[in-house]
Amino acid sequence: MKQALLVTAILSTTPALAHDDNHIAFTVDNCQVEFQNNVAITPTEVAITTSSSQSLTIDADGHTFINGQQMDVTEQQKRALTLYADTLRVELPKVAAMATDAVEVAEVALNEVAIAFDLDGLDKLSTVLDEVNQEIQATFYQQGSFVMGEQAFDNFSENFERQFEERIESAVKSAMFESIGSLLVTIGSEMNNGNMQAFEQRMENMGKQIEEKVTAQAEHLEQRAESLCNNFEQIAEQEASLSHAIPALSSYSLMRFTAN
């Protein structure tokens, strides 16, 4: 059942989202990005809210509001603000997409293992992964908005740590016990037929194929994360430029970028 255990490891080896009492961090080998404020994105506006409930809103036309009061900005600044909002609208949802894709990689691994070894004990683990995926979607997409920030992640982190990790562990144990029975029946049948050596070789080949397939998909996720890391660096540069040009925006920077 080494391959089945690999499923639960995938979520920790792919690009990581970490949360603590101070910040949310997106971390890969080349960078770490700390998200400092909350953001809600719709097709018509980007709204950033600080921990002290101060708000910055940029609408689709580049009009900018701080706590509901419109700011006077130049046309050049308006274009820069529009570009910044459009960049957030494109790049931030990629974090959610990679989180759900990581779960899908795990589900692919489960299906490959179940088919290759003719197992019936992985259904519970698959159900838990489906629920994790639903929880990810519910965390990032709320009432027609894409959201990232402390409020959303507080709920997700608590729910995942207290509920899903325990359920995944329980499902893995259950899958192991149920699958061992199926494996023993299969092994016994092969031994009776005198095909044990061929069976061992077939199992080894299947295991290698599964591992190669899952590894390839995980590496693709890693490449996407590295690309997103570069895009976040550009966003951090945009924020620094906007804060320099419009000092009132300095407390609304969404991320702090650190190259590793």
N, C-alpha and C positions, 0 to 999 in steps of 0.2 A: 504493500500500500504506500510505498514511497512516493509514487506519482500523485496519489490522492492528497498527501500532505503538501506536495508542491503547490497545490491549488491555493491553500491558505497563505502560503508564503508570497505568492505573486503580489498581493496587495501591499506588502511591505517592501518589496524590491523595486516596484515601479515608482515613478515620481511621487514624492510624498507631500501631503498637506498636513502640517502640524498645528496644533492649537494649544495655547496655554492662557493664563489669566491676563497676559499682556498683549499678545498679538497672534495673528495667523501667519504662518510662514509656508511658502511654496519652496521646496528645496530639491535641487538636483545636484549632480556632481560639480557643475560649473558655477552655480550661483545659489543664493538664497534671497528670497523676496519676502519682506515682512509687510503685511497689509495692516495699515494703522487706523483706518476709518471704515465706516460702513458705506456701501454703495448699492443703489437700486437703479437698474437700467430698463427703460422701455423704449419702444421705437421713437418716441417723441421727446424724451429727456433723460439726462443722467443726473442723479441726485446723490451727493456725498454728504454724509452726516457724521459729525464727530461724537465722541463719547459724552460730550457736554451738550448734545442736542443742537449744536449749531449746524446750519445746512448751507450747502452750495448746490445750486441747480443750473444746469446748462441745457437749454432747449434745442430743438432741431435747427433753429436759425442762428444759434450762437449767442442768443440773449442769455445773460448770466445774472443770477439772483443770489444774494446772500441773505439768509433768513427772510426771504420773500421780497426783499428790496432790490430792484434792478440796479445793476452797476453800469456806470458810464465807461465804455471801453472803445478803443479805436477800431477801425475796420481791420487792421492787421491783427490786433488782439482777438477780435471776434473770430477771424479765420483760424487762429491758433487754438482758440477754445473749442471751436467746432471740430477741428482735426483731432484734438485730444479726446473729446467725447466720442467721436466716431471710432477712434482707436480702442477705447475701453469697451465699446459696444461689440467690437469684433473679437478682441483678444481675451477678455475675461471669461466668456462662456467656454473657451477652450479648456479651462481648468476642470469644469464640470464634465466636459466631453471625455477628457482623459480619465477621470475617476470612474465614469460608467464603463468606458472601454476596458479598464483594468479588470472590472468585475466580469465583463464579457469574456476576456481572456481566461479567467478562472473557470467560467462556465464551459468554454470550449474544451479546456483540459478535462473537466469532469465528464463531458460527453465522450471524449476520446477514450478515457479510461474505462468508462462503462461499456462502450461498444467493444473495445479491444479484449477486455477480460470477461465480458458477458456478466456484468455485475448488476445487482438490483438494489444495492444498499446506499446509493449516492443521492437518492431523491431528496432526502431531508436537507443535505448540504446545498443542493441546487436551489431549494426553496429559500434557504437563508440568504444565499447570494442574490436571488431575485429581490428579496426584501431590502437588502443593503442597497441595491440599485434604485429601488423606489424611494428609499430614504435620502439618497444622494439627490435625486430629482426634486424631492420635496424641499430639500435644504436650499438648493440654488434657485428654484423657480417657485415664486410665491405671488399669487394674485396678479398674474400677468407681468410680473417683473422678474428680471434676473438679479439676484442679490448675493453679495458677499460681505461678510463682516462678523463682528463679535456676536451680535444677537442671534443670527442664524446658526453660527458655528457652536455657540454654547449649547443649543438644543441638540444639534447633530452629534457633537462630541460626547455629550452625556449619554445620549441614547445608544450610540455605537459602543462606547466603552462599557456601559453597564448591561446592555442587552445583547447586542449582536456578537460581540467577542465571546460571550458566554455561550450563546446559541451555536456559533460556528464551532467552538471547541466540542460542544456536546454532539453536534451533527457529525463531526469528524470521527469521534469515538464510536458513534452508532454505525457509521458507514464502515469503519474498520471491522467491527464485530460481524455485521451482516455480510460483508464482502468476503471475509475469511471463510465463512461457511460455503459460499459459492465456489471460491477458489479450491477448497479442499475436495468438493465434489468433482470439479473439473480435473484436478490433479489425480484423484483416485481413478477416474475413468481412463485417463491417459496411461496410468501405470498398468491397469488391467489389460489395455490394448498393446502394451509394449512400446508405446510411442513417447516415453518420458523425455528422452534426449531431444527429439524433434520439438516437443512441446516447450521445453526450456529455451531452445533457440528461438522459437516463434515468439515467446513472451519477451525475450530480451530484445528482439528486433522491434516489436511493437512499442516497448518502453522507450527505446531510442527515438523512434519516429514521433512519439508523443512529446518527448522532451524537446526535440528539435523544433517541432511546430510551435510549442508554447514559448520556447526561448526566442524564436524569430519574432513572434508577436510582441513579446515583452521588450525586445530590443527596439522594435519599431516605436513603441510607446516612449521609450527612453529618448529616441531621436526627436520625437515630437516635443518632448519636454525641454530638450536642449534648445530647440528652435523657439519655443515659447519663452524660455529664459532670455534669449536675445531680444525678443520683442518687449519683454518687461523692462529690460534695460533702457530701451528707447522711450518707453512710457515714463520711466523715472527721469530721464533727461527732459522730456516734455514738461513734466511737473516742475522741475528745477527752473526751466526757462520761464514758465508762466509765473512762478512765485517771484522770480527776479523782476519780471516786467510789471506784475500786479501783486505787491506785497500782501494785500488782503487775502490772497489765496494760499499763503504759505501754510496755514494750519489745516488746510483741506487736502494736502497731498495724500494720495491713497497708498503709496508703497514706498518702502525703503529698499534699495537694491544693493546687494553685496556680492562681488565676484569672488568665487572660491579659488 
